[in-house]
Amino acid sequence: MNKWIEYSIKYANQRSYLDDLFKVYPTIPEGIRDIDEQKWLDVEKAFKRKNNKALILSLLKLDLFPIKDSYIAYLRRDPKSVERNPQTINRLCGRIYELGLLKLYERCSEPKETNRQIGPLFKDWIRTKALGIKPVSLQKFISTESNAILDASDAQMMDFAREKLNYKHNKGLDFVARFNGKYVIGEAKFLTDVGGHQNAQFNDAISTISTPRVKAVKVAILDGVLYIPSNNKMYKSITQTYSDKNIMSALVLRDFLYQI
């Protein structure tokens, strides 16, 4: 087994893993969403008048639709379809009226889901010099050969990796660095549970480090439940199928980089 996988598993099970990980992913729920006052007045007016089409169109203008339904995304992308599909609109409105205005407002102003907040946190953590050096702009990154971490968007990192490192995967990157003369690229994920979307996130990271002929050391910077010894797919994958890959916790990444 890759020693960094083993090190990460030991860290997660023998040390204050969650306490330390909170420095990387401080997933504090945000407060309620702000709703534009005029937009909400339009919702209230349509709700009180039982104007179904106007109600749906007003709610679609908000960041968060108050109910889960497979047809909402279609309506967002094609608002004109509201006029053409009265039965769908009536069905949705029936559920919305059952909520009442107070509950409707609560639903529309709910905070963002924690999982959707954690994306930028890894980069924020790196900017605190957690890995020993402060990330630099692309211009500075390419103007030196010393140890450096690139501070750029996922897309900019991917473009650099494509042009300089023969990276041909279709996924953006979370991490591009150079240590001891070697380039390092990778994705960072906080896997909060097993199954569904979390398995897809895991697979994304694995596909990145499985990309062939890249002129860089590839790493999957993964944290969360995958290090808990169990029969779940993730744990089996890192200890069996992908046991030779550079998979590791963000908390051991610094040690990995300086020993390359």
TAUR-V320597 format. One record per helix or strand. SS is the DSSP state (~ for helix, > for strand). FROM is the first residue (numbers start at 1). TO is the last residue. If there is no record, write none. Layout:
# TAUR-V320597
[[SS/FROM/TO] [SS/FROM/TO]]
This chain:
# TAUR-V320597
[[~/3/14] [~/17/21] [~/37/49] [~/52/60] [~/72/77] [~/81/84] [~/86/108] [~/114/117] [~/121/126] [>/136/136] [~/138/142] [>/148/150] [~/154/165] [>/175/179] [>/182/191] [~/196/209] [>/217/224] [~/225/227] [~/233/241] [>/247/248] [~/250/259]]
